[in-house]
Amino acid sequence: MKILDKYLLKTFLITFATVFVILFFIFILQTIWLFIAELAGKDLDIGLIIKFLLFSMPRIIPLVLPLSILLASIMTFGNLAENYEFAAMKSSGISLQRAMRSLTLFIVVLSIVAFFFANNVIPFAEYKFINFRKNIAQLKPAMAITEGQFSDVGFYNIKVNKKSGENGNKLDGITIHKKAVNSDGSKTVIKAKNGELISSEQSSILQLVLNNGNYYEDITPKNYNDRKKFPFAKSSFKKYTINIDLSQLNNTDVDEEKVTNSNNMLTVNELNYTIDSLNNNYKTEIDSYSENINLRTIIENKTFNEVADKELIKKRKPLPSDILSLFDKNKKSEILKTASNNLSSIGYSIDGSSTNLKAKQKNINGHLLALYDKFVIAYACFMMFFIGAPLGAIIRKGGLGLPIIFAVLIFITFHFINTFGKRFAQENGITPFLGAWMSSIVLTPLAILLTYRATNDIGLINMDVILAPIQKLIQKITANKKKIADNGHR
């Protein structure tokens, strides 16, 4: 490797490492902010919090890596151009492509590493992250309950005055509101002097054992007048056990979509297998429903068939266009009523099946987007380098001023188009392939254009095209004024 390649690679790597660490730290702070409700006031020790953040870190890489490459490229090549190092290279016969050769090779390797990271590390981290959150609730069940306020835990709202014990599983002053199935509000209230939370790593059931309390339940009489008396039932207990499904604790997730969907926890091979199974299931359901709805639309009225057969045998001619003319008024009314009911039933069935099929298609789209995302991140690294490096050479500014403005604007555009495309594809507005690759398709021409302009020493914007007509207009106006003034003096 020549001295120039070593120099450029060293300069870029130092800048890239610095930018990556700073951006990664910023995005980690964002993650803490997103999950602050799960971390704050839950009696978690520092070890569990660090482990929690470690499992959430890999999902940040697809955002940080392309932005770091973009910003580092602009800063590196901007510094070279600003300090006239590019001018010295060109005077020695070294073109921009030659200067970028070693860095291009490094970016290609980095893109391949990014793909394998997205395909292997991120799915594993997602799996560990989700299961770790569930295990926290099993190991420290008291984290789901905060002192002095009602905490939403499954089908119950629980408030305790004080928690004690090694894991905060000893509770004092317990008030529980059981959620109503309908929207009439809570009908059941349980109060107890103290209690204990019991859990096991082998079980997903959390037991809340209450001691010395009362059970209140509102009763809704059938007679409307009796409801004004607000009757209720009251019973006391020395010991009462409530079983809570720990899976309900994840329902308060601020990133629910990622927790409930398993597509982010699958590799490329697993996604291909899952997508194939989902597509086969989708097609089978469509075929099955088509056959079923076809059978339901066939008229199976015994009286109608008998009369029709008799008419055909008797007159030996095809049925008339108005088939109902074969029946009397009562039969006509019966047939029309049956047909109307069948149509209504089929309409409801179609609506229900349509909703079900849309949900299945949405699930397929989600898996396809997860598959394409693994390739998009690799290509995004490569594309961002060929946007940033030529742009830095053109604007000729290094440091943290103008490069940051350009990098943020480009990355926001990339991220916005990417998010919009995936959301639109998720709702089946466009194909998942186009939705996942939309941002890359839009920005690739920009990378080609910037590389071309930087190679040929053309500025970012050719100001002569804009200024030349304005200058001509100003000159023409000035000449006319001068001519008018000369005529006035005469």
Phi, psi and omega in degrees: 000132183287165182300320181298317180297318179296319181295313181294318181294319179295316180298316181293317183296320179297313179296315181298314180298318180296312181296318182298315181296317181296312181294322179297320178296319179297316181288332175294319176299323177295320178297317178299320179295320181295323185253020183298328180294332180271341184260326186278135175067025182250010179061035179269136177280168186297329180296316180293323179294318179296318178296321177301315181288325179298320179288337180270348184294317184303329180293345180280334186305315180301338176272318187284319188298307179299320179295321178295317179297317180298310183292318180295323179294314180298315182294317183295306183286334174294319177296318180298318180288322181294325181268013177061022177287328176294321179299320178294322178296315183293326177292338177268003179087017180260118182277172179295320179299320179294321179294329183274355189299310182294321179291325177298318177298319178296319180294323177298314178297318180296323178295319178295317177298319179298322178296312181294327176296314179293332184274333186241311186285313183297313177301320179295317180294321177298317179297314180294323181297312182293316181289329178295320179296321177292320181293328177300318180294329179282319181284323180230074184299337182291347179295338181282349184237128179253139181296142171075008178209159180285132178245134181277111181231099179063237182267015184228148167252117189242134176232134177232146179281327183206143174243145179213184182092168183300317181251016181069026184268356175266123187241141176232144179064068188261132172232127184233130172250120177276130182291139179279150178292319178266192185263020182277000181094178182289130179256345186235130177232133179238129178236137180216150181291317180206173180189183183213140175264128181236128180218166179217145179293334182277349183238147177264010180257128176258125180261130174247108182263119182255143180236138173052079182210187180229152182239120181244138179217125176288143180245134179254102181293155177291324179284127185295322180295326180290341182292335181293342180278350180050061179288152177209162178249140181229136176217153180248159180211153173266329178212131182217131184247131176244129177262127182240129178284119183293340179296338178290340182293337180277355182290344180269016183295136177282348179234053191302324184299320182287332181282320184279334179267134183267357186295334179283352180257012184246147174276179181299314180297317180293323178294317178300317179295317181294318180297319178298318179294318180294320178295318178296318178295321180295314180294320179298319180293321178296314180297316181297316181291324178298317178295319182295315182290330177293320178293325182289337181275350178286131181287119180239060179255117186298314181298317181298314182294319180297314180296318180297318179295318179298318180296320180294318180291319184291311188260348179050049178212159182296159180295149179290163179296327176262089185294329182295342179294347178283348186243162175277180186297320181296317179293321177301314180299318180295316181294316180296321179296317179297318179296319179297316178297320179296318179297317179297316180297316180294322178299314177297321180296319179295318179299314180296317179292324178298317178297318180295317180292324177296321178295320179293319178294322178297322178294319177297316179299320179298319179291321178295319178297320178296325178293312182291330181301327181293329177274328181297319181297323178293316180291326180298322178299315180294316182294317182297328177294318182279356167268315186288315183297308177296324180296320177296320179293330182281312184283338176056043177225126175256203178074202186247019181267264182301320179303320180296321180298311180296316182298316181294317180298315180293316182292322177298318176300313179299312183292320180296312180296320180296315179294315179298315181298317181290322178295318180294320179290326179299324179272011177069024177284324175224173180290148178302325179298312180293322179297319181286325185262003186301314181298320179292321179295321182288320187269344179299316176302327177296318178297318179294316181297314181295320178297318179296315183291321179291323179295323183262016178055041176258137181294172179299318176227129178282098185292337180298326180296326181274318187280329183301311178297325179293318179297319178297319180296317180295317179298320180294317179295317179298318180296320179295318179296320179295320179295319178295320180295318179296321179293326180292322180292329180288000000 
